[in-house]
Amino acid sequence: MKLIFSKSAIKFLNKISEKDNKRVKSKIFDLLDLAASSDSMKFGELNTKSLKGDLQGFSRMRVGKIRVVFTVDFQEKELLIHDIDFRGDIY
């Protein structure tokens, strides 16, 4: 499975502390492994949730106070990280 980051996600990862950066990247790689081994969105153990409203079609993963907004394209075998930010700033 291919992992793709948006420019805003990369920018956020570069500005947070190294400790938080490692935690977020670790969770993203866990998500990538789970997405590669499955063909559905059963990511409950990673604290994920489908989003509604304007962000319908996206999911979010919680990493402490940081949220990762993503989509998984099983046909193209891609995990697209659309945005990463703190809880109050992302939605």
MMTF fields as JSON, N, C-alpha, C and O atoms, coordinates in Angstrom:
{
  "mmtfVersion": "1.0.0",
  "mmtfProducer": "UNKNOWN",
  "numBonds": 363,
  "numAtoms": 364,
  "numGroups": 91,
  "numChains": 1,
  "numModels": 1,
  "chainsPerModel": [1],
  "groupsPerChain": [91],
  "chainIdList": ["A"],
  "bondAtomList": [4, 2, 8, 6, 12, 10, 16, 14, 20, 18, 24, 22, 28, 26, 32, 30, 36, 34, 40, 38, 44, 42, 48, 46, 52, 50, 56, 54, 60, 58, 64, 62, 68, 66, 72, 70, 76, 74, 80, 78, 84, 82, 88, 86, 92, 90, 96, 94, 100, 98, 104, 102, 108, 106, 112, 110, 116, 114, 120, 118, 124, 122, 128, 126, 132, 130, 136, 134, 140, 138, 144, 142, 148, 146, 152, 150, 156, 154, 160, 158, 164, 162, 168, 166, 172, 170, 176, 174, 180, 178, 184, 182, 188, 186, 192, 190, 196, 194, 200, 198, 204, 202, 208, 206, 212, 210, 216, 214, 220, 218, 224, 222, 228, 226, 232, 230, 236, 234, 240, 238, 244, 242, 248, 246, 252, 250, 256, 254, 260, 258, 264, 262, 268, 266, 272, 270, 276, 274, 280, 278, 284, 282, 288, 286, 292, 290, 296, 294, 300, 298, 304, 302, 308, 306, 312, 310, 316, 314, 320, 318, 324, 322, 328, 326, 332, 330, 336, 334, 340, 338, 344, 342, 348, 346, 352, 350, 356, 354, 360, 358],
  "bondOrderList": [1, 1, 1, 1, 1, 1, 1, 1, 1, 1, 1, 1, 1, 1, 1, 1, 1, 1, 1, 1, 1, 1, 1, 1, 1, 1, 1, 1, 1, 1, 1, 1, 1, 1, 1, 1, 1, 1, 1, 1, 1, 1, 1, 1, 1, 1, 1, 1, 1, 1, 1, 1, 1, 1, 1, 1, 1, 1, 1, 1, 1, 1, 1, 1, 1, 1, 1, 1, 1, 1, 1, 1, 1, 1, 1, 1, 1, 1, 1, 1, 1, 1, 1, 1, 1, 1, 1, 1, 1, 1],
  "groupList": [{"groupName": "MET", "atomNameList": ["N", "CA", "C", "O"], "elementList": ["N", "C", "C", "O"], "formalChargeList": [0, 0, 0, 0], "bondAtomList": [1, 0, 2, 1, 3, 2], "bondOrderList": [1, 1, 2], "singleLetterCode": "M", "chemCompType": "L-PEPTIDE LINKING"}, {"groupName": "LYS", "atomNameList": ["N", "CA", "C", "O"], "elementList": ["N", "C", "C", "O"], "formalChargeList": [0, 0, 0, 0], "bondAtomList": [1, 0, 2, 1, 3, 2], "bondOrderList": [1, 1, 2], "singleLetterCode": "K", "chemCompType": "L-PEPTIDE LINKING"}, {"groupName": "LEU", "atomNameList": ["N", "CA", "C", "O"], "elementList": ["N", "C", "C", "O"], "formalChargeList": [0, 0, 0, 0], "bondAtomList": [1, 0, 2, 1, 3, 2], "bondOrderList": [1, 1, 2], "singleLetterCode": "L", "chemCompType": "L-PEPTIDE LINKING"}, {"groupName": "ILE", "atomNameList": ["N", "CA", "C", "O"], "elementList": ["N", "C", "C", "O"], "formalChargeList": [0, 0, 0, 0], "bondAtomList": [1, 0, 2, 1, 3, 2], "bondOrderList": [1, 1, 2], "singleLetterCode": "I", "chemCompType": "L-PEPTIDE LINKING"}, {"groupName": "PHE", "atomNameList": ["N", "CA", "C", "O"], "elementList": ["N", "C", "C", "O"], "formalChargeList": [0, 0, 0, 0], "bondAtomList": [1, 0, 2, 1, 3, 2], "bondOrderList": [1, 1, 2], "singleLetterCode": "F", "chemCompType": "L-PEPTIDE LINKING"}, {"groupName": "SER", "atomNameList": ["N", "CA", "C", "O"], "elementList": ["N", "C", "C", "O"], "formalChargeList": [0, 0, 0, 0], "bondAtomList": [1, 0, 2, 1, 3, 2], "bondOrderList": [1, 1, 2], "singleLetterCode": "S", "chemCompType": "L-PEPTIDE LINKING"}, {"groupName": "ALA", "atomNameList": ["N", "CA", "C", "O"], "elementList": ["N", "C", "C", "O"], "formalChargeList": [0, 0, 0, 0], "bondAtomList": [1, 0, 2, 1, 3, 2], "bondOrderList": [1, 1, 2], "singleLetterCode": "A", "chemCompType": "L-PEPTIDE LINKING"}, {"groupName": "ASN", "atomNameList": ["N", "CA", "C", "O"], "elementList": ["N", "C", "C", "O"], "formalChargeList": [0, 0, 0, 0], "bondAtomList": [1, 0, 2, 1, 3, 2], "bondOrderList": [1, 1, 2], "singleLetterCode": "N", "chemCompType": "L-PEPTIDE LINKING"}, {"groupName": "GLU", "atomNameList": ["N", "CA", "C", "O"], "elementList": ["N", "C", "C", "O"], "formalChargeList": [0, 0, 0, 0], "bondAtomList": [1, 0, 2, 1, 3, 2], "bondOrderList": [1, 1, 2], "singleLetterCode": "E", "chemCompType": "L-PEPTIDE LINKING"}, {"groupName": "ASP", "atomNameList": ["N", "CA", "C", "O"], "elementList": ["N", "C", "C", "O"], "formalChargeList": [0, 0, 0, 0], "bondAtomList": [1, 0, 2, 1, 3, 2], "bondOrderList": [1, 1, 2], "singleLetterCode": "D", "chemCompType": "L-PEPTIDE LINKING"}, {"groupName": "ARG", "atomNameList": ["N", "CA", "C", "O"], "elementList": ["N", "C", "C", "O"], "formalChargeList": [0, 0, 0, 0], "bondAtomList": [1, 0, 2, 1, 3, 2], "bondOrderList": [1, 1, 2], "singleLetterCode": "R", "chemCompType": "L-PEPTIDE LINKING"}, {"groupName": "VAL", "atomNameList": ["N", "CA", "C", "O"], "elementList": ["N", "C", "C", "O"], "formalChargeList": [0, 0, 0, 0], "bondAtomList": [1, 0, 2, 1, 3, 2], "bondOrderList": [1, 1, 2], "singleLetterCode": "V", "chemCompType": "L-PEPTIDE LINKING"}, {"groupName": "GLY", "atomNameList": ["N", "CA", "C", "O"], "elementList": ["N", "C", "C", "O"], "formalChargeList": [0, 0, 0, 0], "bondAtomList": [1, 0, 2, 1, 3, 2], "bondOrderList": [1, 1, 2], "singleLetterCode": "G", "chemCompType": "PEPTIDE LINKING"}, {"groupName": "THR", "atomNameList": ["N", "CA", "C", "O"], "elementList": ["N", "C", "C", "O"], "formalChargeList": [0, 0, 0, 0], "bondAtomList": [1, 0, 2, 1, 3, 2], "bondOrderList": [1, 1, 2], "singleLetterCode": "T", "chemCompType": "L-PEPTIDE LINKING"}, {"groupName": "GLN", "atomNameList": ["N", "CA", "C", "O"], "elementList": ["N", "C", "C", "O"], "formalChargeList": [0, 0, 0, 0], "bondAtomList": [1, 0, 2, 1, 3, 2], "bondOrderList": [1, 1, 2], "singleLetterCode": "Q", "chemCompType": "L-PEPTIDE LINKING"}, {"groupName": "HIS", "atomNameList": ["N", "CA", "C", "O"], "elementList": ["N", "C", "C", "O"], "formalChargeList": [0, 0, 0, 0], "bondAtomList": [1, 0, 2, 1, 3, 2], "bondOrderList": [1, 1, 2], "singleLetterCode": "H", "chemCompType": "L-PEPTIDE LINKING"}, {"groupName": "TYR", "atomNameList": ["N", "CA", "C", "O"], "elementList": ["N", "C", "C", "O"], "formalChargeList": [0, 0, 0, 0], "bondAtomList": [1, 0, 2, 1, 3, 2], "bondOrderList": [1, 1, 2], "singleLetterCode": "Y", "chemCompType": "L-PEPTIDE LINKING"}],
  "groupTypeList": [0, 1, 2, 3, 4, 5, 1, 5, 6, 3, 1, 4, 2, 7, 1, 3, 5, 8, 1, 9, 7, 1, 10, 11, 1, 5, 1, 3, 4, 9, 2, 2, 9, 2, 6, 6, 5, 5, 9, 5, 0, 1, 4, 12, 8, 2, 7, 13, 1, 5, 2, 1, 12, 9, 2, 14, 12, 4, 5, 10, 0, 10, 11, 12, 1, 3, 10, 11, 11, 4, 13, 11, 9, 4, 14, 8, 1, 8, 2, 2, 3, 15, 9, 3, 9, 4, 10, 12, 9, 3, 16],
  "groupIdList": [1, 2, 3, 4, 5, 6, 7, 8, 9, 10, 11, 12, 13, 14, 15, 16, 17, 18, 19, 20, 21, 22, 23, 24, 25, 26, 27, 28, 29, 30, 31, 32, 33, 34, 35, 36, 37, 38, 39, 40, 41, 42, 43, 44, 45, 46, 47, 48, 49, 50, 51, 52, 53, 54, 55, 56, 57, 58, 59, 60, 61, 62, 63, 64, 65, 66, 67, 68, 69, 70, 71, 72, 73, 74, 75, 76, 77, 78, 79, 80, 81, 82, 83, 84, 85, 86, 87, 88, 89, 90, 91],
  "secStructList": [7, 3, 3, 3, 3, 7, 2, 2, 2, 2, 2, 2, 2, 2, 2, 1, 7, 2, 2, 2, 2, 2, 2, 2, 2, 2, 2, 2, 2, 2, 2, 2, 2, 2, 2, 2, 2, 7, 1, 1, 7, 7, 7, 4, 4, 4, 6, 3, 3, 3, 7, 7, 4, 4, 4, 6, 6, 7, 3, 3, 3, 3, 3, 6, 6, 3, 3, 3, 3, 3, 3, 3, 3, 6, 6, 6, 6, 3, 3, 3, 3, 3, 3, 3, 3, 3, 2, 2, 2, 2, 7],
  "xCoordList": [0.844, 0.0, 0.891, 1.903, 0.503, 1.262, 0.777, -0.427, 1.699, 1.392, 1.665, 2.771, 0.642, 0.771, 0.394, -0.673, 1.267, 1.025, 0.722, 1.34, -0.222, -0.455, 0.637, 1.347, 0.763, 1.761, 1.493, 2.425, 0.21, -0.126, 0.203, 0.604, 0.039, 0.37, 1.879, 2.314, 2.666, 4.123, 4.569, 5.452, 3.961, 4.305, 4.026, 4.838, 2.877, 2.551, 3.543, 3.995, 3.883, 4.832, 6.197, 6.886, 6.585, 7.876, 7.894, 8.962, 6.722, 6.725, 6.471, 6.706, 5.995, 5.754, 7.032, 8.022, 6.997, 8.176, 8.529, 7.689, 9.77, 10.245, 9.486, 9.199, 9.164, 8.422, 7.03, 6.625, 6.304, 4.977, 5.062, 4.211, 6.079, 6.286, 6.422, 5.812, 7.222, 7.42, 6.125, 5.823, 5.349, 4.077, 3.103, 2.462, 2.989, 2.063, 2.497, 1.674, 3.768, 4.264, 4.082, 3.746, 4.298, 4.103, 2.651, 2.396, 1.702, 0.281, -0.08, -0.875, 0.497, 0.226, 0.731, 0.053, 1.918, 2.44, 1.622, 1.475, 1.081, 0.162, -1.094, -1.588, -1.596, -2.774, -2.472, -3.302, -1.316, -0.902, -0.836, -1.31, -0.253, -0.17, -1.559, -1.823, -2.443, -3.797, -4.577, -5.326, -4.403, -5.096, -4.589, -5.365, -3.315, -2.737, -3.207, -3.291, -3.513, -3.909, -5.417, -5.896, -6.169, -7.624, -8.206, -7.541, -9.459, -10.111, -11.343, -12.254, -11.358, -12.468, -11.946, -10.76, -12.829, -12.441, -12.69, -13.441, -12.093, -12.234, -10.985, -10.145, -10.875, -9.687, -9.987, -9.34, -10.949, -11.384, -10.286, -10.299, -9.338, -8.27, -7.314, -6.545, -7.353, -6.49, -7.218, -6.706, -8.399, -9.185, -9.497, -9.191, -10.11, -10.514, -12.02, -12.75, -12.471, -13.893, -14.166, -13.38, -15.283, -15.692, -16.243, -16.964, -15.901, -16.348, -17.636, -17.963, -18.369, -19.652, -19.619, -18.644, -20.679, -20.799, -19.882, -19.807, -19.184, -18.281, -17.147, -16.609, -16.789, -15.672, -16.146, -15.407, -17.373, -17.901, -17.011, -16.585, -16.74, -15.848, -14.441, -13.645, -14.135, -12.843, -13.01, -14.123, -11.907, -11.876, -10.821, -9.955, -10.91, -9.884, -9.327, -10.023, -8.068, -7.411, -6.926, -6.344, -7.167, -6.784, -5.43, -5.217, -4.514, -3.205, -3.023, -2.39, -3.572, -3.568, -4.408, -5.583, -3.838, -4.552, -4.443, -5.0, -3.738, -3.523, -4.498, -4.76, -5.033, -5.94, -5.328, -4.744, -5.474, -4.99, -6.214, -6.946, -6.448, -7.578, -7.051, -6.081, -7.715, -7.203, -8.34, -9.492, -7.982, -8.859, -8.02, -6.804, -8.695, -8.043, -8.719, -9.934, -7.934, -8.432, -7.96, -6.813, -8.873, -8.5, -8.268, -7.482, -8.934, -8.732, -7.344, -6.664, -6.926, -5.6, -4.518, -3.329, -4.937, -4.034, -3.205, -1.975, -3.933, -3.289, -3.916, -5.133, -3.061, -3.487, -3.116, -1.937, -4.139, -3.921, -4.095, -5.193, -3.042, -3.098, -3.386, -2.515, -4.623, -5.038, -4.616, -4.213, -4.709, -4.361, -4.02, -4.535, -3.148, -2.792, -2.752, -2.125, -3.423, -3.408, -3.938, -4.383, -3.88, -4.425, -5.945, -6.546, -6.559, -7.992, -8.839, -9.749, -8.576, -9.403, -9.206, -10.021, -8.15, -7.818, -8.138, -8.091, -8.456, -8.543, -9.937, -10.059, -10.988, -12.341, -12.98, -14.12],
  "yCoordList": [-1.172, 0.0, 1.239, 1.291, 2.226, 3.458, 4.52, 4.668, 5.252, 6.305, 7.66, 7.914, 8.542, 9.858, 10.926, 10.855, 11.911, 13.025, 14.288, 14.531, 15.095, 16.412, 17.363, 17.069, 18.499, 19.499, 20.023, 20.243, 20.226, 20.758, 19.74, 20.126, 18.458, 17.426, 17.395, 17.286, 17.489, 17.502, 18.747, 18.672, 19.876, 21.127, 21.017, 21.459, 20.427, 20.271, 19.337, 19.629, 18.229, 17.285, 17.931, 17.604, 18.835, 19.505, 20.53, 20.849, 21.054, 22.107, 21.597, 22.336, 20.351, 19.838, 19.246, 19.062, 18.951, 18.403, 17.033, 16.349, 16.65, 15.369, 14.209, 13.208, 14.344, 13.308, 13.114, 11.986, 14.212, 14.135, 13.635, 12.868, 14.067, 13.634, 12.112, 11.469, 11.537, 10.088, 9.366, 8.326, 9.912, 9.284, 9.269, 8.251, 10.396, 10.497, 9.562, 8.834, 9.58, 8.71, 7.238, 6.439, 6.871, 5.494, 5.058, 3.96, 5.915, 5.602, 5.529, 4.681, 6.406, 6.38, 5.079, 4.489, 4.621, 3.361, 2.172, 1.187, 2.247, 1.209, 1.182, 0.116, 2.361, 2.48, 1.924, 1.224, 2.222, 1.724, 0.199, -0.44, -0.384, -1.845, -2.468, -3.477, -1.868, -2.394, -2.253, -3.154, -1.132, -0.909, -1.884, -2.35, -2.186, -3.099, -4.533, -5.309, -4.885, -6.265, -6.467, -7.581, -5.403, -5.493, -4.816, -4.016, -5.147, -4.478, -3.708, -3.437, -3.365, -2.582, -1.595, -1.597, -0.754, 0.302, -0.138, 0.525, -1.214, -1.687, -1.308, -2.155, -0.032, 0.479, 0.904, 1.815, 0.268, 0.664, 0.706, 1.568, -0.2, -0.248, 0.943, 1.198, 1.665, 2.834, 4.137, 5.216, 4.05, 5.221, 6.08, 7.272, 5.45, 6.15, 6.323, 5.626, 7.262, 7.549, 8.163, 8.974, 7.775, 8.389, 9.773, 9.974, 10.719, 12.089, 12.349, 11.642, 13.381, 13.727, 15.173, 15.89, 15.591, 16.978, 17.286, 16.524, 18.411, 18.837, 17.843, 17.766, 17.089, 16.141, 14.708, 13.761, 14.545, 13.209, 12.494, 13.088, 11.232, 10.464, 10.369, 9.536, 11.218, 11.188, 10.478, 10.331, 10.048, 9.49, 10.248, 10.91, 10.14, 10.77, 9.752, 8.829, 9.925, 9.101, 10.021, 11.073, 9.62, 10.428, 9.961, 8.771, 10.918, 10.649, 11.694, 12.726, 11.432, 12.422, 13.611, 13.447, 14.806, 16.017, 16.305, 17.286, 15.462, 15.643, 14.751, 13.615, 15.289, 14.528, 14.381, 15.319, 13.192, 12.889, 12.6, 11.648, 13.417, 13.224, 12.497, 12.926, 11.378, 10.524, 9.857, 9.85, 9.301, 8.407, 7.213, 7.307, 6.108, 4.903, 4.536, 4.342, 4.443, 4.019, 2.582, 2.337, 1.635, 0.221, -0.217, -1.134, 0.418, 0.052, 0.45, -0.326, 1.66, 2.142, 1.738, 1.939, 1.17, 0.773, 1.954, 1.92, 3.017, 4.239, 4.677, 4.619, 5.116, 5.78, 7.244, 7.594, 8.102, 9.526, 10.289, 10.316, 10.904, 11.728, 13.152, 13.824, 13.605, 14.908, 16.056, 17.115, 15.845, 16.935, 16.364, 15.319, 17.061, 16.732, 18.056, 19.015, 18.101, 19.334, 19.016, 17.902, 20.026, 19.857, 19.844, 20.401, 19.231, 18.971, 20.204, 20.121, 21.314, 22.507, 23.221, 24.066, 22.904, 23.646, 22.904, 23.503, 21.635, 20.837, 20.779, 20.656, 20.864, 20.681, 21.988, 22.002],
  "zCoordList": [0.0, 0.0, 0.0, 0.7, -0.79, -0.968, 0.022, 0.229, 0.629, 1.592, 0.952, 0.474, 0.944, 0.33, 1.36, 1.969, 1.552, 2.46, 1.666, 0.629, 2.142, 1.545, 2.027, 2.988, 1.356, 1.754, 3.157, 3.931, 3.489, 4.819, 5.914, 7.012, 5.629, 6.613, 6.871, 8.017, 5.813, 5.962, 6.729, 7.583, 6.425, 7.1, 8.596, 9.409, 8.971, 10.388, 11.077, 12.184, 10.442, 11.035, 11.26, 12.226, 10.385, 10.524, 11.651, 12.172, 12.041, 13.058, 14.476, 15.431, 14.647, 16.005, 16.582, 15.874, 17.884, 18.553, 17.989, 17.405, 18.172, 17.655, 18.304, 17.648, 19.583, 20.308, 19.694, 19.415, 19.486, 18.878, 17.442, 16.994, 16.731, 15.349, 15.284, 14.43, 16.184, 16.202, 16.547, 15.962, 17.501, 17.881, 16.713, 16.449, 16.011, 14.885, 13.756, 13.202, 13.418, 12.347, 12.688, 11.814, 13.94, 14.367, 14.162, 13.666, 14.543, 14.357, 12.872, 12.468, 12.067, 10.63, 10.021, 9.18, 10.435, 9.902, 10.397, 9.674, 11.629, 12.102, 11.231, 10.863, 10.911, 10.043, 8.655, 8.075, 8.129, 6.815, 6.811, 5.872, 7.85, 7.948, 8.013, 7.36, 8.799, 8.934, 7.628, 7.25, 6.944, 5.667, 4.602, 3.768, 4.628, 3.637, 3.85, 2.897, 5.089, 5.378, 5.356, 5.571, 5.098, 5.127, 3.897, 3.239, 3.595, 2.476, 2.945, 2.162, 4.21, 4.753, 5.776, 6.104, 6.276, 7.216, 8.659, 9.374, 9.094, 10.476, 11.254, 11.557, 11.571, 12.238, 13.674, 14.189, 14.324, 15.655, 16.687, 17.566, 16.603, 17.599, 17.494, 18.421, 16.389, 16.21, 16.518, 16.221, 17.107, 17.485, 16.265, 16.228, 15.273, 14.066, 14.048, 14.753, 13.233, 13.133, 11.77, 11.279, 11.157, 9.891, 10.182, 11.159, 9.331, 9.529, 8.768, 7.815, 9.204, 8.602, 8.13, 8.36, 7.475, 7.029, 5.864, 4.9, 5.958, 4.88, 4.64, 3.536, 5.667, 5.552, 5.336, 5.607, 4.849, 4.593, 3.574, 2.583, 3.827, 2.966, 3.532, 3.096, 4.497, 5.181, 6.519, 7.024, 7.075, 8.421, 9.199, 8.627, 10.523, 11.342, 12.304, 12.724, 12.652, 13.644, 14.749, 14.487, 15.971, 17.121, 17.647, 17.877, 17.835, 18.43, 19.534, 19.313, 20.708, 21.782, 21.376, 21.05, 21.384, 20.989, 19.492, 19.0, 18.79, 17.354, 16.586, 16.98, 15.478, 14.628, 13.236, 12.694, 12.678, 11.336, 10.481, 10.751, 9.445, 8.538, 7.306, 6.682, 6.965, 5.893, 5.129, 5.563, 3.988, 3.238, 2.79, 2.628, 2.599, 2.095, 0.784, 0.735, -0.265, -1.575, -1.787, -2.159, -1.541, -1.638, -3.078, -3.32, -4.039, -5.445, -5.921, -6.593, -5.571, -5.97, -4.97, -5.217, -3.842, -2.76, -2.274, -2.268, -1.86, -1.371, -0.062, 0.116, 0.853, 2.078, 1.91, 1.847, 1.837, 1.595, 2.897, 3.453, 3.388, 4.593, 4.127, 3.574, 4.358, 3.855, 4.756, 4.275, 6.073, 6.984, 8.346, 8.742, 9.058, 10.435, 11.183, 10.734, 12.323, 13.123, 14.516, 14.793, 15.384, 16.721, 16.687, 15.769, 17.65, 17.706, 17.401, 16.576, 18.022, 17.85, 16.528, 16.159, 15.81, 14.594, 13.3, 12.226, 13.378, 12.162, 11.559, 10.34, 12.356, 11.823, 11.431, 10.965]
}
